[in-house]
Amino acid sequence: MNKTAVITGATSGIGLATAQALAQQGWYIIGIGRSEERCAQAKAAIEKAGASGCEFSVTDLSSLTQVKKAAKEIMLMMAQNGDRGALDVLINNAGTFSNWFIQTEDGIELQFAVNYLAHFLLTLALLPALSKASEPRIISVSSASHRHTHLRWNDIQLRKHYSGLRAYKQTKLANVLFSAEFNRRYAARTGIQAFVADPGLVRTEIGLKSSGGLAKLVWRVRMAQGRPPREGAETSVFLATDPTVYNSGQLYWRNNMPLAPDPLALNQTAAERLWQISERMCGIEQEKEPD
């Protein structure tokens, strides 16, 4: 039976490269993207790569309402695909950057909403599907940007003194904290295991869309130094497919090898506090057991 992967941000960059690499191995791909036109283009490219099937949910991840809608659509897609609704891998890949403060319709800072909170909510919503797979995995994309930073607990959305780069670094730290806390809460009793992929410096346009002036220039310089998206996708693909990863006990990976994250990313008190804040922001009253 073909394996199924859900990939956020699958219309370009690392997400599209990840989807194409898994498609070459015959996976059934469900992508999430914001633009209907780009989703259609990506679907064609993924199918051409050899996917056993490919569908897209057109979803703006900055909207919690749309994230919930996407989860329902994904469950329906899997049921219609005839795979008993089992989800083998969820890859939380989507990301955005803004050099200025942007508030979403839910009143949440844009980067925190898209890079982290949408994935927190989507993961919990897809737990029933993940629990039906034999070796279910959650892969969240972080980066070296999570190092040497911390969460501003008294102003986690940086409303008072906004810095686009600091907001971005916070979301990458949050993804590691979330993954570690997920394993503490769920891995032993559900078999669902969370991992973090560090793709390294990759040539993507994430820093060009909502930035200007010096910030845009810096991102252009960084892009020139980065490797192509297909290479940046390699660790995510490895974590999704390699049999030795499951039950390895290793959380953070780069270049297909385990790597110690920043010590702050393993702070259990911080992880628990972030989880509670995330539940409140998503309107989740209490943790629910997976079906």
C-alpha positions as CSV (number, residue, x, y, z in Angstrom):
1,M,0.0,0.0,0.0
2,N,1.4,3.5,-0.9
3,K,2.4,5.8,1.9
4,T,0.8,9.1,2.4
5,A,2.4,12.5,3.3
6,V,0.8,15.8,4.1
7,I,3.2,18.7,3.3
8,T,2.5,22.3,4.2
9,G,4.0,25.0,1.9
10,A,4.2,22.4,-0.9
11,T,3.9,24.9,-3.8
12,S,7.5,26.1,-3.9
13,G,10.9,25.9,-2.3
14,I,11.8,23.1,0.1
15,G,8.1,22.0,0.4
16,L,7.7,21.4,-3.4
17,A,11.1,19.7,-3.6
18,T,10.2,17.4,-0.7
19,A,6.9,16.5,-2.3
20,Q,8.6,15.7,-5.6
21,A,11.2,13.5,-3.9
22,L,8.6,11.5,-2.1
23,A,6.5,11.3,-5.3
24,Q,9.5,9.7,-7.1
25,Q,9.1,6.9,-4.5
26,G,5.4,6.5,-5.3
27,W,4.0,8.3,-2.3
28,Y,0.5,9.8,-2.2
29,I,1.0,13.5,-1.6
30,I,-1.5,16.0,-0.1
31,G,-0.1,19.5,-0.3
32,I,-1.2,22.7,1.3
33,G,-0.7,26.0,-0.4
34,R,-2.3,29.4,-0.3
35,S,-2.7,30.2,-4.0
36,E,-5.1,28.1,-6.1
37,E,-3.1,28.7,-9.2
38,R,0.2,27.7,-7.6
39,C,-1.4,24.6,-6.1
40,A,-2.5,23.5,-9.5
41,Q,1.0,24.1,-10.9
42,A,2.6,22.2,-8.0
43,K,0.1,19.3,-8.4
44,A,1.1,18.9,-12.0
45,A,4.8,18.9,-11.1
46,I,4.3,16.4,-8.3
47,E,2.3,14.0,-10.4
48,K,4.9,14.2,-13.2
49,A,7.5,13.2,-10.6
50,G,5.7,9.9,-10.1
51,A,3.2,10.3,-7.2
52,S,0.6,7.6,-6.8
53,G,-1.8,10.4,-6.4
54,C,-1.7,14.1,-5.4
55,E,-4.3,16.5,-4.0
56,F,-4.1,20.0,-2.6
57,S,-5.9,21.9,0.0
58,V,-6.0,25.6,-0.8
59,T,-5.5,27.1,2.6
60,D,-4.2,30.3,4.1
61,L,-2.3,29.0,7.1
62,S,-2.5,32.4,8.8
63,S,-6.2,31.7,9.5
64,L,-7.0,29.2,12.3
65,T,-10.4,28.7,10.7
66,Q,-8.9,27.7,7.4
67,V,-6.4,25.4,9.2
68,K,-9.3,23.5,10.8
69,K,-11.0,23.4,7.4
70,A,-7.9,22.0,5.8
71,A,-7.7,19.2,8.4
72,K,-11.2,18.1,7.5
73,E,-10.5,18.2,3.8
74,I,-7.3,16.1,4.3
75,M,-9.2,13.5,6.2
76,L,-11.7,13.3,3.4
77,M,-9.1,13.0,0.7
78,M,-7.4,10.1,2.5
79,A,-10.7,8.3,3.0
80,Q,-11.5,8.7,-0.7
81,N,-8.0,7.5,-1.6
82,G,-8.9,4.1,-0.1
83,D,-6.0,3.9,2.4
84,R,-8.2,3.7,5.5
85,G,-7.4,7.2,6.4
86,A,-3.9,6.5,7.6
87,L,-1.4,9.3,7.5
88,D,2.2,8.1,7.5
89,V,4.0,11.5,7.6
90,L,3.0,15.1,8.3
91,I,5.7,17.6,7.2
92,N,5.2,21.0,8.8
93,N,7.3,22.9,6.3
94,A,5.5,26.2,5.5
95,G,7.1,29.4,6.5
96,T,6.9,33.1,5.9
97,F,8.9,36.2,6.9
98,S,7.9,39.8,7.4
99,N,10.1,42.7,8.3
100,W,7.2,44.6,9.8
101,F,4.4,43.6,12.2
102,I,1.4,42.1,10.4
103,Q,-1.6,40.9,12.4
104,T,-3.8,38.0,11.1
105,E,-7.6,37.9,11.2
106,D,-7.2,36.0,14.5
107,G,-5.2,38.9,16.0
108,I,-1.9,36.9,15.9
109,E,1.5,38.1,14.6
110,L,1.9,36.6,11.0
111,Q,5.1,34.7,11.5
112,F,4.0,33.1,14.7
113,A,0.7,32.2,13.1
114,V,2.1,30.6,9.9
115,N,5.5,29.2,10.9
116,Y,4.4,27.7,14.2
117,L,0.8,28.0,15.4
118,A,-0.9,26.7,12.3
119,H,1.3,23.6,12.5
120,F,0.5,23.1,16.1
121,L,-3.2,23.1,15.4
122,L,-2.9,21.0,12.2
123,T,-0.9,18.4,14.0
124,L,-3.4,18.0,16.7
125,A,-6.3,17.9,14.2
126,L,-4.6,15.1,12.2
127,L,-3.7,12.9,15.2
128,P,-6.6,10.4,14.4
129,A,-5.1,9.8,10.9
130,L,-1.5,9.6,12.1
131,S,-2.5,7.1,14.8
132,K,-3.7,4.7,12.1
133,A,-0.2,4.4,10.4
134,S,2.3,1.8,11.3
135,E,5.3,4.2,12.0
136,P,3.7,7.7,11.9
137,R,6.1,10.6,11.9
138,I,5.7,14.4,12.3
139,I,8.5,16.4,10.8
140,S,8.8,20.1,11.6
141,V,11.2,22.3,9.7
142,S,13.4,24.5,11.9
143,S,16.8,26.0,11.3
144,A,20.0,27.1,12.9
145,S,18.1,30.4,13.6
146,H,16.6,28.7,16.7
147,R,20.0,28.9,18.4
148,H,20.9,31.6,20.8
149,T,17.4,32.9,21.1
150,H,14.6,32.7,23.6
151,L,10.8,33.3,23.7
152,R,9.7,36.8,24.9
153,W,7.2,35.4,27.4
154,N,5.9,38.8,28.4
155,D,5.4,39.8,24.7
156,I,5.6,36.6,22.7
157,Q,4.2,38.3,19.5
158,L,6.7,41.2,19.9
159,R,4.0,43.8,19.7
160,K,5.9,46.4,21.7
161,H,9.3,46.1,19.9
162,Y,8.9,44.2,16.7
163,S,11.8,42.7,14.9
164,G,11.2,40.5,11.9
165,L,14.3,38.5,12.4
166,R,13.6,38.0,16.1
167,A,10.1,36.9,15.3
168,Y,11.4,34.4,12.8
169,K,14.0,33.0,15.2
170,Q,11.3,32.6,17.8
171,T,9.1,30.5,15.5
172,K,12.1,28.2,14.7
173,L,12.7,27.7,18.4
174,A,9.0,27.1,19.0
175,N,9.0,24.3,16.4
176,V,11.8,22.5,18.3
177,L,10.1,23.0,21.7
178,F,6.8,21.8,20.3
179,S,8.4,18.6,18.8
180,A,10.1,17.7,22.0
181,E,6.9,18.3,24.1
182,F,4.9,16.4,21.6
183,N,7.1,13.3,22.1
184,R,6.8,13.7,25.9
185,R,3.0,13.8,25.6
186,Y,2.2,11.4,22.8
187,A,5.1,9.2,21.5
188,A,5.0,6.4,24.1
189,R,1.2,6.0,24.1
190,T,0.4,6.6,20.4
191,G,3.5,5.6,18.5
192,I,3.5,8.9,16.8
193,Q,7.0,10.4,16.8
194,A,8.1,14.0,16.1
195,F,11.3,15.0,14.5
196,V,12.9,18.3,13.5
197,A,14.6,18.9,10.1
198,D,17.3,21.6,9.7
199,P,17.6,22.1,6.0
200,G,20.6,24.5,6.2
201,L,20.8,27.7,4.2
202,V,18.6,27.3,1.2
203,R,17.9,29.5,-1.8
204,T,14.2,30.4,-1.3
205,E,12.3,33.6,-1.6
206,I,10.9,33.5,1.9
207,G,12.7,36.7,2.9
208,L,11.7,38.8,-0.1
209,K,8.0,38.8,0.0
210,S,7.3,41.1,3.0
211,S,10.5,43.0,3.4
212,G,12.2,46.0,1.9
213,G,15.3,48.1,1.9
214,L,18.3,46.7,3.8
215,A,16.4,43.6,5.0
216,K,15.6,42.6,1.4
217,L,19.3,43.1,0.4
218,V,20.4,40.9,3.3
219,W,18.0,38.1,2.2
220,R,19.3,38.4,-1.4
221,V,22.9,37.9,-0.2
222,R,21.8,34.9,1.9
223,M,20.0,33.4,-1.0
224,A,23.1,33.6,-3.1
225,Q,25.0,31.6,-0.5
226,G,22.3,29.0,-0.1
227,R,22.0,25.6,-1.7
228,P,19.1,24.6,-4.0
229,P,15.8,23.5,-2.5
230,R,16.2,19.9,-3.6
231,E,19.2,19.7,-1.3
232,G,17.5,21.5,1.5
233,A,14.7,18.9,1.2
234,E,17.0,15.9,1.7
235,T,16.8,15.8,5.5
236,S,13.0,16.0,5.5
237,V,12.8,13.2,2.9
238,F,15.3,11.1,4.9
239,L,13.3,11.5,8.1
240,A,10.1,10.5,6.3
241,T,11.5,7.4,4.7
242,D,14.5,6.0,6.5
243,P,13.5,3.0,8.7
244,T,16.3,3.7,11.3
245,V,14.9,7.1,12.2
246,Y,11.8,5.7,13.9
247,N,12.6,4.7,17.5
248,S,16.0,6.3,17.1
249,G,15.3,8.6,20.1
250,Q,16.9,11.5,18.2
251,L,15.0,14.7,17.8
252,Y,16.9,17.2,15.7
253,W,18.5,16.3,12.3
254,R,20.7,18.0,9.8
255,N,22.3,16.5,6.7
256,N,20.6,13.2,7.5
257,M,22.4,13.0,10.8
258,P,21.2,13.7,14.4
259,L,22.5,17.0,15.9
260,A,22.0,18.5,19.3
261,P,19.7,21.5,19.2
262,D,20.3,24.5,21.4
263,P,19.9,23.6,25.1
264,L,17.0,26.1,25.4
265,A,15.1,24.1,22.9
266,L,15.0,21.1,25.2
267,N,13.9,23.0,28.3
268,Q,10.8,21.1,29.4
269,T,9.4,24.0,31.5
270,A,9.5,26.3,28.4
271,A,8.0,23.6,26.2
272,E,5.1,23.1,28.6
273,R,4.5,26.8,28.9
274,L,4.5,27.2,25.1
275,W,2.1,24.3,24.7
276,Q,-0.4,25.9,27.1
277,I,-0.1,29.3,25.4
278,S,-0.6,27.6,22.0
279,E,-3.7,25.8,23.2
280,R,-5.2,29.0,24.4
281,M,-4.4,30.9,21.2
282,C,-6.0,28.1,19.1
283,G,-9.1,27.9,21.4
284,I,-8.3,24.4,22.6
285,E,-9.7,24.1,26.1
286,Q,-7.8,20.9,27.0
287,E,-5.6,18.2,25.4
288,K,-7.7,15.6,23.7
289,E,-6.8,11.9,23.4
290,P,-6.3,10.7,19.8
291,D,-8.9,8.4,18.5
